[in-house]
Amino acid sequence: MRFMKDNKSATEKVAQYLADLINAAEDREAKRIQKEERFRQSLGIRLQVPKKELEK
């Protein structure tokens, strides 16, 4: 069995690892928000956006 040589530097490996962690966290957050919105809609409750955020 032959293994391919990994040409990435340690810095590149760390950067890729951190990027993967951030992406995974963002995906989990998006899923949580979607789940919460579906739950609120099932109860007939709409999430109200504060007026300050609408002005931005």
Buried (B, 14 or more C-beta within 10 A) or exposed (E): EEEEEEEEEEEEEEEEEEEEEEEEEEEEEEEEEEEEEEEEEEEEEEEEEEEEEEEE
